[in-house]
Every structure is written in C-alpha cells, then in structure tokens.
Amino acid sequence: MANPRRVLHWLIALAILLLGGLWYFYVLRSQESTQIFPASVVRDCAPWDGPAFTVSIPYEAGTIINISIYESPNIDRPVRYSL
C-alpha cells in the first residue's frame, strides 16, 4: 500500500504541472502576432557617390518608409541594423 503522504505529494506535483501548462498555453495564445511588412531593396548611391542601398517598406495604405543605408549592398553574411 502506498504511503498517504507520497500520494499527496504526487497529487500536488500533478496539480502544479497541470496549472503551469494551462498558464503557459494561455500566455502563448494571448500574445499578438507579429505583423510582417513586405519590403524591397534597391541599389542606391550615397551622397558622396559611394555604394549604398535603400529599403522601402509599405507601412499603411499610401505610406512608405524609405531607409537609405550608405554601405555596399554586397553583404555575404546576415547583418542586423538598429534604428
């Protein structure tokens, strides 16, 4: 026969696991999905006639965000830019 204290510990652990799982899936479901905007990259020229590129991002109807980066667009590795 199982020890009553051991059964109580197993029931408490099971309840904590169940409540933790429910909370975890509730938090995941309640997060808003990240909005992804299509963008285009076009070769450009820097003000001093150097290599550059422009990223155009349509944001809302009729609104476009243009970001010019004064660096060569020949990037052979992943690069991240912070604005």
Secondary structure as GFF3:
##gff-version 3
##sequence-region A 1 83
A	DSSP	alpha_helix	4	30	.	.	.	ID=ss1
A	DSSP	beta_strand	40	45	.	.	.	ID=ss2
A	DSSP	beta_strand	51	60	.	.	.	ID=ss3
A	DSSP	beta_strand	63	69	.	.	.	ID=ss4
###
